Each structure stands twice: as C-alpha cells, then as structure tokens.
Amino acid sequence: MSADNVINEIRDSLNGRPGQPIVFGVCKALADKSGKEPWIFRLAAIVLTLFWTLPAVAAYIIIGFALKETENRTRKFFAGLAIIISEAVQKFAASVRDMFGPERV
C-alpha cells in the first residue's frame, strides 16, 4: 500500500457513500448501541472538540479502538497514517542526503 492509495482511500471515506461512516464510525456505532439518532452524537463530538480538542480527539480515537464495530476501520486509518509518515520521512532524509551528501563537499 502506498501513500497515494491511502490518500485516495481517505478521500473516498471523507466523501462518504450511503451507510458509510465519515471517519471511524464512532458516532453511528454509539447511536446504534443507545437507540438514539447519530446526529446527536455527532453534534456532541463537534461541541466537545471545539471546547476540549485534545481530550475529545483522544476519547474519539480510544472509542474507535474499543468498539467492535469501528476497531478495524480505526486500525486501517492508523496503518495508512504510518505509511504516509514513513514515506514523508524517507523523502525528507533523501533530500537532506542530497543537500549535504559527499557530492557537495
């Protein structure tokens, strides 16, 4: 899996398809478990993120890993993120080598 594939998958996820969760599906999974409407959980997530960004994002990620319905999607997201970061670090290291390599001396 390359960074381009991961980016295309993320783009497809954000655009969404009917019945597909936008990020990890945490709000929909919580709504299904509690018998409430998903928009209630989405609104709560947005409000919490506005006022307590780091704790809200951390809680969302933890819940994403904890819920059986969202665990696989959350793992895929972070695996893809690791690939993107790894490729970016490799490109940066290559550019530093090119800039300060033995050919320059």
N, CA, C and O atoms as CSV, one atom per row, in Angstrom:
chain,resi,resn,atom,element,x,y,z
A,1,MET,N,N,0.856,-1.181,0.000
A,1,MET,CA,C,0.000,0.000,0.000
A,1,MET,C,C,0.892,1.230,0.000
A,1,MET,O,O,1.800,1.337,0.824
A,2,SER,N,N,0.647,2.147,-0.902
A,2,SER,CA,C,1.446,3.364,-0.992
A,2,SER,C,C,0.675,4.546,-0.413
A,2,SER,O,O,-0.513,4.448,-0.108
A,3,ALA,N,N,1.377,5.654,-0.273
A,3,ALA,CA,C,0.749,6.855,0.267
A,3,ALA,C,C,-0.385,7.331,-0.634
A,3,ALA,O,O,-1.409,7.807,-0.145
A,4,ASP,N,N,-0.205,7.204,-1.948
A,4,ASP,CA,C,-1.267,7.628,-2.876
A,4,ASP,C,C,-2.533,6.810,-2.671
A,4,ASP,O,O,-3.635,7.357,-2.678
A,5,ASN,N,N,-2.381,5.502,-2.488
A,5,ASN,CA,C,-3.549,4.647,-2.240
A,5,ASN,C,C,-4.241,5.035,-0.943
A,5,ASN,O,O,-5.469,5.081,-0.873
A,6,VAL,N,N,-3.442,5.316,0.085
A,6,VAL,CA,C,-4.004,5.702,1.381
A,6,VAL,C,C,-4.752,7.019,1.262
A,6,VAL,O,O,-5.855,7.164,1.790
A,7,ILE,N,N,-4.152,7.977,0.568
A,7,ILE,CA,C,-4.798,9.282,0.405
A,7,ILE,C,C,-6.102,9.142,-0.367
A,7,ILE,O,O,-7.098,9.775,-0.016
A,8,ASN,N,N,-6.109,8.322,-1.413
A,8,ASN,CA,C,-7.345,8.096,-2.169
A,8,ASN,C,C,-8.407,7.429,-1.300
A,8,ASN,O,O,-9.588,7.763,-1.397
A,9,GLU,N,N,-7.992,6.489,-0.454
A,9,GLU,CA,C,-8.954,5.829,0.439
A,9,GLU,C,C,-9.524,6.816,1.455
A,9,GLU,O,O,-10.719,6.788,1.746
A,10,ILE,N,N,-8.672,7.687,1.993
A,10,ILE,CA,C,-9.143,8.699,2.940
A,10,ILE,C,C,-10.098,9.658,2.239
A,10,ILE,O,O,-11.133,10.020,2.800
A,11,ARG,N,N,-9.760,10.074,1.014
A,11,ARG,CA,C,-10.620,10.979,0.253
A,11,ARG,C,C,-11.989,10.338,0.022
A,11,ARG,O,O,-13.023,10.985,0.187
A,12,ASP,N,N,-11.984,9.050,-0.364
A,12,ASP,CA,C,-13.254,8.341,-0.568
A,12,ASP,C,C,-14.048,8.263,0.730
A,12,ASP,O,O,-15.272,8.398,0.723
A,13,SER,N,N,-13.350,8.046,1.843
A,13,SER,CA,C,-14.030,7.947,3.131
A,13,SER,C,C,-14.659,9.277,3.531
A,13,SER,O,O,-15.778,9.317,4.044
A,14,LEU,N,N,-13.922,10.375,3.289
A,14,LEU,CA,C,-14.457,11.680,3.668
A,14,LEU,C,C,-15.634,12.077,2.804
A,14,LEU,O,O,-16.566,12.722,3.286
A,15,ASN,N,N,-15.606,11.703,1.534
A,15,ASN,CA,C,-16.750,11.985,0.671
A,15,ASN,C,C,-17.939,11.142,1.089
A,15,ASN,O,O,-19.087,11.579,0.997
A,16,GLY,N,N,-17.665,9.960,1.536
A,16,GLY,CA,C,-18.704,9.083,2.049
A,16,GLY,C,C,-19.564,8.458,0.969
A,16,GLY,O,O,-19.698,8.980,-0.138
A,17,ARG,N,N,-20.122,7.355,1.318
A,17,ARG,CA,C,-21.102,6.659,0.494
A,17,ARG,C,C,-22.271,6.362,1.418
A,17,ARG,O,O,-22.094,6.316,2.635
A,18,PRO,N,N,-23.444,6.161,0.876
A,18,PRO,CA,C,-24.594,5.890,1.750
A,18,PRO,C,C,-24.317,4.734,2.713
A,18,PRO,O,O,-23.922,3.642,2.305
A,19,GLY,N,N,-24.532,5.004,3.984
A,19,GLY,CA,C,-24.329,3.996,5.013
A,19,GLY,C,C,-22.894,3.859,5.483
A,19,GLY,O,O,-22.610,3.072,6.386
A,20,GLN,N,N,-21.981,4.621,4.878
A,20,GLN,CA,C,-20.577,4.533,5.256
A,20,GLN,C,C,-20.241,5.625,6.265
A,20,GLN,O,O,-20.655,6.771,6.092
A,21,PRO,N,N,-19.498,5.287,7.315
A,21,PRO,CA,C,-19.104,6.312,8.283
A,21,PRO,C,C,-18.114,7.295,7.674
A,21,PRO,O,O,-17.369,6.949,6.757
A,22,ILE,N,N,-18.108,8.509,8.183
A,22,ILE,CA,C,-17.218,9.533,7.660
A,22,ILE,C,C,-15.792,9.331,8.168
A,22,ILE,O,O,-14.862,9.314,7.361
A,23,VAL,N,N,-15.590,9.178,9.459
A,23,VAL,CA,C,-14.235,8.985,9.976
A,23,VAL,C,C,-14.081,7.530,10.414
A,23,VAL,O,O,-13.699,6.685,9.605
A,24,PHE,N,N,-14.368,7.227,11.662
A,24,PHE,CA,C,-14.253,5.849,12.139
A,24,PHE,C,C,-15.616,5.197,12.314
A,24,PHE,O,O,-15.711,3.973,12.407
A,25,GLY,N,N,-16.657,5.990,12.358
A,25,GLY,CA,C,-17.985,5.444,12.573
A,25,GLY,C,C,-18.378,5.383,14.038
A,25,GLY,O,O,-19.343,4.711,14.402
A,26,VAL,N,N,-17.633,6.084,14.877
A,26,VAL,CA,C,-17.876,6.048,16.318
A,26,VAL,C,C,-19.254,6.593,16.668
A,26,VAL,O,O,-19.983,5.972,17.442
A,27,CYS,N,N,-19.618,7.733,16.116
A,27,CYS,CA,C,-20.910,8.350,16.462
A,27,CYS,C,C,-22.078,7.461,16.043
A,27,CYS,O,O,-23.047,7.309,16.787
A,28,LYS,N,N,-21.985,6.885,14.870
A,28,LYS,CA,C,-23.058,5.987,14.413
A,28,LYS,C,C,-23.115,4.733,15.270
A,28,LYS,O,O,-24.203,4.279,15.626
A,29,ALA,N,N,-21.974,4.172,15.605
A,29,ALA,CA,C,-21.950,2.971,16.441
A,29,ALA,C,C,-22.535,3.259,17.824
A,29,ALA,O,O,-23.292,2.449,18.360
A,30,LEU,N,N,-22.188,4.403,18.398
A,30,LEU,CA,C,-22.748,4.771,19.702
A,30,LEU,C,C,-24.252,5.005,19.598
A,30,LEU,O,O,-25.008,4.630,20.494
A,31,ALA,N,N,-24.675,5.620,18.510
A,31,ALA,CA,C,-26.106,5.860,18.306
A,31,ALA,C,C,-26.854,4.538,18.173
A,31,ALA,O,O,-27.926,4.375,18.756
A,32,ASP,N,N,-26.307,3.599,17.420
A,32,ASP,CA,C,-26.943,2.296,17.261
A,32,ASP,C,C,-27.047,1.562,18.595
A,32,ASP,O,O,-28.063,0.933,18.888
A,33,LYS,N,N,-25.985,1.648,19.402
A,33,LYS,CA,C,-25.985,0.962,20.695
A,33,LYS,C,C,-27.001,1.567,21.667
A,33,LYS,O,O,-27.598,0.855,22.475
A,34,SER,N,N,-27.191,2.890,21.580
A,34,SER,CA,C,-28.074,3.553,22.538
A,34,SER,C,C,-29.492,3.759,22.007
A,34,SER,O,O,-30.383,4.149,22.763
A,35,GLY,N,N,-29.712,3.502,20.716
A,35,GLY,CA,C,-31.037,3.692,20.143
A,35,GLY,C,C,-31.379,5.143,19.864
A,35,GLY,O,O,-32.551,5.484,19.706
A,36,LYS,N,N,-30.384,5.991,19.804
A,36,LYS,CA,C,-30.576,7.421,19.509
A,36,LYS,C,C,-30.208,7.708,18.059
A,36,LYS,O,O,-29.735,6.828,17.341
A,37,GLU,N,N,-30.429,8.934,17.645
A,37,GLU,CA,C,-30.070,9.377,16.298
A,37,GLU,C,C,-28.568,9.708,16.248
A,37,GLU,O,O,-28.037,10.278,17.201
A,38,PRO,N,N,-27.878,9.358,15.152
A,38,PRO,CA,C,-26.438,9.644,15.055
A,38,PRO,C,C,-26.092,11.128,15.141
A,38,PRO,O,O,-25.024,11.482,15.640
A,39,TRP,N,N,-26.982,12.005,14.659
A,39,TRP,CA,C,-26.648,13.427,14.665
A,39,TRP,C,C,-26.443,13.950,16.084
A,39,TRP,O,O,-25.695,14.907,16.283
A,40,ILE,N,N,-27.088,13.343,17.061
A,40,ILE,CA,C,-26.915,13.775,18.455
A,40,ILE,C,C,-25.464,13.552,18.882
A,40,ILE,O,O,-24.846,14.424,19.493
A,41,PHE,N,N,-24.935,12.386,18.556
A,41,PHE,CA,C,-23.552,12.079,18.921
A,41,PHE,C,C,-22.564,12.895,18.103
A,41,PHE,O,O,-21.520,13.304,18.610
A,42,ARG,N,N,-22.894,13.131,16.839
A,42,ARG,CA,C,-22.013,13.959,16.006
A,42,ARG,C,C,-21.961,15.391,16.531
A,42,ARG,O,O,-20.888,15.991,16.606
A,43,LEU,N,N,-23.105,15.929,16.889
A,43,LEU,CA,C,-23.146,17.282,17.449
A,43,LEU,C,C,-22.357,17.339,18.753
A,43,LEU,O,O,-21.588,18.275,18.973
A,44,ALA,N,N,-22.543,16.354,19.607
A,44,ALA,CA,C,-21.792,16.308,20.873
A,44,ALA,C,C,-20.292,16.230,20.606
A,44,ALA,O,O,-19.503,16.890,21.282
A,45,ALA,N,N,-19.895,15.419,19.617
A,45,ALA,CA,C,-18.475,15.296,19.292
A,45,ALA,C,C,-17.908,16.623,18.791
A,45,ALA,O,O,-16.794,17.003,19.152
A,46,ILE,N,N,-18.669,17.319,17.968
A,46,ILE,CA,C,-18.217,18.620,17.451
A,46,ILE,C,C,-18.087,19.641,18.575
A,46,ILE,O,O,-17.083,20.349,18.660
A,47,VAL,N,N,-19.090,19.717,19.429
A,47,VAL,CA,C,-19.049,20.679,20.542
A,47,VAL,C,C,-17.899,20.363,21.488
A,47,VAL,O,O,-17.162,21.262,21.894
A,48,LEU,N,N,-17.742,19.094,21.840
A,48,LEU,CA,C,-16.637,18.713,22.721
A,48,LEU,C,C,-15.288,19.039,22.092
A,48,LEU,O,O,-14.370,19.494,22.775
A,49,THR,N,N,-15.172,18.805,20.791
A,49,THR,CA,C,-13.915,19.083,20.097
A,49,THR,C,C,-13.626,20.582,20.051
A,49,THR,O,O,-12.465,20.987,20.112
A,50,LEU,N,N,-14.660,21.402,19.945
A,50,LEU,CA,C,-14.457,22.852,19.935
A,50,LEU,C,C,-13.909,23.366,21.261
A,50,LEU,O,O,-13.066,24.262,21.280
A,51,PHE,N,N,-14.385,22.804,22.366
A,51,PHE,CA,C,-14.002,23.320,23.676
A,51,PHE,C,C,-12.863,22.551,24.336
A,51,PHE,O,O,-12.071,23.137,25.073
A,52,TRP,N,N,-12.771,21.265,24.086
A,52,TRP,CA,C,-11.744,20.414,24.684
A,52,TRP,C,C,-11.142,19.542,23.588
A,52,TRP,O,O,-11.369,18.333,23.552
A,53,THR,N,N,-10.381,20.156,22.706
A,53,THR,CA,C,-9.911,19.487,21.495
A,53,THR,C,C,-9.118,18.217,21.779
A,53,THR,O,O,-9.502,17.142,21.319
A,54,LEU,N,N,-8.041,18.316,22.513
A,54,LEU,CA,C,-7.175,17.161,22.730
A,54,LEU,C,C,-7.894,16.022,23.457
A,54,LEU,O,O,-7.831,14.879,23.002
A,55,PRO,N,N,-8.578,16.302,24.576
A,55,PRO,CA,C,-9.300,15.194,25.236
A,55,PRO,C,C,-10.395,14.587,24.351
A,55,PRO,O,O,-10.609,13.375,24.377
A,56,ALA,N,N,-11.086,15.418,23.570
A,56,ALA,CA,C,-12.164,14.912,22.717
A,56,ALA,C,C,-11.607,14.029,21.607
A,56,ALA,O,O,-12.158,12.964,21.329
A,57,VAL,N,N,-10.526,14.456,20.973
A,57,VAL,CA,C,-9.918,13.658,19.912
A,57,VAL,C,C,-9.362,12.364,20.489
A,57,VAL,O,O,-9.519,11.298,19.895
A,58,ALA,N,N,-8.715,12.455,21.643
A,58,ALA,CA,C,-8.177,11.251,22.287
A,58,ALA,C,C,-9.300,10.273,22.622
A,58,ALA,O,O,-9.172,9.072,22.384
A,59,ALA,N,N,-10.394,10.784,23.172
A,59,ALA,CA,C,-11.529,9.921,23.502
A,59,ALA,C,C,-12.121,9.282,22.252
A,59,ALA,O,O,-12.475,8.102,22.264
A,60,TYR,N,N,-12.230,10.049,21.182
A,60,TYR,CA,C,-12.774,9.526,19.920
A,60,TYR,C,C,-11.905,8.377,19.398
A,60,TYR,O,O,-12.423,7.348,18.962
A,61,ILE,N,N,-10.594,8.558,19.446
A,61,ILE,CA,C,-9.678,7.518,18.974
A,61,ILE,C,C,-9.763,6.283,19.866
A,61,ILE,O,O,-9.809,5.159,19.367
A,62,ILE,N,N,-9.785,6.484,21.172
A,62,ILE,CA,C,-9.874,5.357,22.107
A,62,ILE,C,C,-11.176,4.587,21.892
A,62,ILE,O,O,-11.177,3.356,21.866
A,63,ILE,N,N,-12.273,5.310,21.740
A,63,ILE,CA,C,-13.565,4.657,21.485
A,63,ILE,C,C,-13.522,3.940,20.141
A,63,ILE,O,O,-14.086,2.855,19.996
A,64,GLY,N,N,-12.851,4.543,19.154
A,64,GLY,CA,C,-12.708,3.906,17.842
A,64,GLY,C,C,-12.028,2.550,17.939
A,64,GLY,O,O,-12.413,1.608,17.247
A,65,PHE,N,N,-11.019,2.447,18.794
A,65,PHE,CA,C,-10.343,1.164,19.001
A,65,PHE,C,C,-11.162,0.228,19.889
A,65,PHE,O,O,-11.094,-0.991,19.734
A,66,ALA,N,N,-11.931,0.789,20.809
A,66,ALA,CA,C,-12.648,-0.035,21.791
A,66,ALA,C,C,-13.911,-0.690,21.234
A,66,ALA,O,O,-14.249,-1.808,21.623
A,67,LEU,N,N,-14.605,-0.010,20.336
A,67,LEU,CA,C,-15.847,-0.563,19.798
A,67,LEU,C,C,-15.552,-1.602,18.721
A,67,LEU,O,O,-14.757,-1.361,17.812
A,68,LYS,N,N,-16.195,-2.745,18.834
A,68,LYS,CA,C,-16.007,-3.822,17.862
A,68,LYS,C,C,-16.354,-3.359,16.446
A,68,LYS,O,O,-15.700,-3.760,15.483
A,69,GLU,N,N,-17.385,-2.514,16.319
A,69,GLU,CA,C,-17.853,-2.058,15.019
A,69,GLU,C,C,-16.864,-1.138,14.315
A,69,GLU,O,O,-16.864,-1.059,13.086
A,70,THR,N,N,-16.025,-0.445,15.071
A,70,THR,CA,C,-15.140,0.564,14.487
A,70,THR,C,C,-13.660,0.215,14.594
A,70,THR,O,O,-12.817,0.933,14.057
A,71,GLU,N,N,-13.340,-0.857,15.269
A,71,GLU,CA,C,-11.934,-1.201,15.511
A,71,GLU,C,C,-11.152,-1.403,14.212
A,71,GLU,O,O,-10.054,-0.863,14.072
A,72,ASN,N,N,-11.686,-2.160,13.270
A,72,ASN,CA,C,-10.976,-2.443,12.021
A,72,ASN,C,C,-10.721,-1.164,11.224
A,72,ASN,O,O,-9.620,-0.961,10.711
A,73,ARG,N,N,-11.724,-0.312,11.120
A,73,ARG,CA,C,-11.588,0.946,10.372
A,73,ARG,C,C,-10.558,1.859,11.027
A,73,ARG,O,O,-9.784,2.518,10.332
A,74,THR,N,N,-10.543,1.903,12.359
A,74,THR,CA,C,-9.584,2.734,13.087
A,74,THR,C,C,-8.164,2.212,12.865
A,74,THR,O,O,-7.244,2.994,12.628
A,75,ARG,N,N,-7.988,0.901,12.941
A,75,ARG,CA,C,-6.669,0.304,12.709
A,75,ARG,C,C,-6.175,0.599,11.287
A,75,ARG,O,O,-5.002,0.919,11.094
A,76,LYS,N,N,-7.059,0.492,10.298
A,76,LYS,CA,C,-6.684,0.784,8.908
A,76,LYS,C,C,-6.235,2.236,8.763
A,76,LYS,O,O,-5.255,2.526,8.075
A,77,PHE,N,N,-6.957,3.140,9.414
A,77,PHE,CA,C,-6.616,4.560,9.338
A,77,PHE,C,C,-5.206,4.801,9.853
A,77,PHE,O,O,-4.412,5.476,9.198
A,78,PHE,N,N,-4.889,4.252,11.028
A,78,PHE,CA,C,-3.575,4.494,11.612
A,78,PHE,C,C,-2.470,3.742,10.882
A,78,PHE,O,O,-1.329,4.205,10.860
A,79,ALA,N,N,-2.777,2.606,10.290
A,79,ALA,CA,C,-1.791,1.915,9.456
A,79,ALA,C,C,-1.471,2.775,8.233
A,79,ALA,O,O,-0.306,2.916,7.861
A,80,GLY,N,N,-2.489,3.341,7.615
A,80,GLY,CA,C,-2.280,4.225,6.481
A,80,GLY,C,C,-1.520,5.478,6.868
A,80,GLY,O,O,-0.653,5.938,6.126
A,81,LEU,N,N,-1.839,6.025,8.019
A,81,LEU,CA,C,-1.138,7.209,8.507
A,81,LEU,C,C,0.340,6.904,8.733
A,81,LEU,O,O,1.196,7.736,8.432
A,82,ALA,N,N,0.641,5.727,9.256
A,82,ALA,CA,C,2.036,5.329,9.465
A,82,ALA,C,C,2.775,5.238,8.136
A,82,ALA,O,O,3.944,5.617,8.056
A,83,ILE,N,N,2.114,4.742,7.093
A,83,ILE,CA,C,2.730,4.647,5.772
A,83,ILE,C,C,3.024,6.039,5.229
A,83,ILE,O,O,4.111,6.282,4.704
A,84,ILE,N,N,2.081,6.940,5.347
A,84,ILE,CA,C,2.270,8.312,4.860
A,84,ILE,C,C,3.431,8.981,5.584
A,84,ILE,O,O,4.272,9.616,4.948
A,85,ILE,N,N,3.486,8.847,6.905
A,85,ILE,CA,C,4.564,9.457,7.696
A,85,ILE,C,C,5.906,8.842,7.321
A,85,ILE,O,O,6.896,9.556,7.166
A,86,SER,N,N,5.943,7.524,7.175
A,86,SER,CA,C,7.181,6.833,6.811
A,86,SER,C,C,7.708,7.316,5.464
A,86,SER,O,O,8.900,7.589,5.323
A,87,GLU,N,N,6.829,7.423,4.480
A,87,GLU,CA,C,7.261,7.899,3.159
A,87,GLU,C,C,7.722,9.352,3.204
A,87,GLU,O,O,8.670,9.723,2.512
A,88,ALA,N,N,7.066,10.166,4.005
A,88,ALA,CA,C,7.482,11.572,4.128
A,88,ALA,C,C,8.856,11.677,4.781
A,88,ALA,O,O,9.683,12.486,4.360
A,89,VAL,N,N,9.105,10.866,5.803
A,89,VAL,CA,C,10.415,10.881,6.467
A,89,VAL,C,C,11.491,10.408,5.500
A,89,VAL,O,O,12.582,10.978,5.466
A,90,GLN,N,N,11.203,9.375,4.713
A,90,GLN,CA,C,12.173,8.885,3.733
A,90,GLN,C,C,12.487,9.955,2.687
A,90,GLN,O,O,13.647,10.134,2.317
A,91,LYS,N,N,11.474,10.660,2.212
A,91,LYS,CA,C,11.704,11.733,1.234
A,91,LYS,C,C,12.527,12.857,1.846
A,91,LYS,O,O,13.429,13.394,1.204
A,92,PHE,N,N,12.213,13.214,3.096
A,92,PHE,CA,C,12.964,14.263,3.777
A,92,PHE,C,C,14.413,13.841,3.963
A,92,PHE,O,O,15.323,14.633,3.720
A,93,ALA,N,N,14.642,12.600,4.392
A,93,ALA,CA,C,16.004,12.106,4.590
A,93,ALA,C,C,16.771,12.103,3.269
A,93,ALA,O,O,17.951,12.452,3.236
A,94,ALA,N,N,16.112,11.715,2.189
A,94,ALA,CA,C,16.764,11.718,0.877
A,94,ALA,C,C,17.136,13.137,0.457
A,94,ALA,O,O,18.208,13.358,-0.105
A,95,SER,N,N,16.255,14.094,0.726
A,95,SER,CA,C,16.570,15.476,0.346
A,95,SER,C,C,17.711,16.035,1.190
A,95,SER,O,O,18.523,16.811,0.687
A,96,VAL,N,N,17.785,15.654,2.466
A,96,VAL,CA,C,18.893,16.093,3.319
A,96,VAL,C,C,20.196,15.456,2.836
A,96,VAL,O,O,21.233,16.119,2.792
A,97,ARG,N,N,20.145,14.163,2.472
A,97,ARG,CA,C,21.337,13.496,1.941
A,97,ARG,C,C,21.802,14.181,0.659
A,97,ARG,O,O,22.999,14.385,0.456
A,98,ASP,N,N,20.854,14.535,-0.201
A,98,ASP,CA,C,21.214,15.208,-1.444
A,98,ASP,C,C,21.833,16.577,-1.173
A,98,ASP,O,O,22.756,17.002,-1.867
A,99,MET,N,N,21.314,17.257,-0.159
A,99,MET,CA,C,21.791,18.601,0.152
A,99,MET,C,C,23.177,18.573,0.796
A,99,MET,O,O,24.018,19.419,0.491
A,100,PHE,N,N,23.421,17.599,1.690
A,100,PHE,CA,C,24.673,17.561,2.448
A,100,PHE,C,C,25.527,16.344,2.120
A,100,PHE,O,O,26.465,16.032,2.854
A,101,GLY,N,N,25.219,15.661,1.043
A,101,GLY,CA,C,25.936,14.450,0.664
A,101,GLY,C,C,27.367,14.717,0.264
A,101,GLY,O,O,27.782,15.870,0.147
A,102,PRO,N,N,28.134,13.640,0.050
A,102,PRO,CA,C,29.556,13.786,-0.306
A,102,PRO,C,C,29.794,14.488,-1.627
A,102,PRO,O,O,30.882,15.019,-1.851
A,103,GLU,N,N,28.793,14.507,-2.518
A,103,GLU,CA,C,28.958,15.198,-3.798
A,103,GLU,C,C,29.101,16.692,-3.594
A,103,GLU,O,O,29.709,17.363,-4.428
A,104,ARG,N,N,28.563,17.236,-2.514
A,104,ARG,CA,C,28.568,18.677,-2.245
A,104,ARG,C,C,29.905,19.136,-1.671
A,104,ARG,O,O,30.245,20.317,-1.736
A,105,VAL,N,N,30.645,18.212,-1.121
A,105,VAL,CA,C,31.905,18.593,-0.438
A,105,VAL,C,C,33.023,18.734,-1.408
A,105,VAL,O,O,34.147,19.047,-1.014
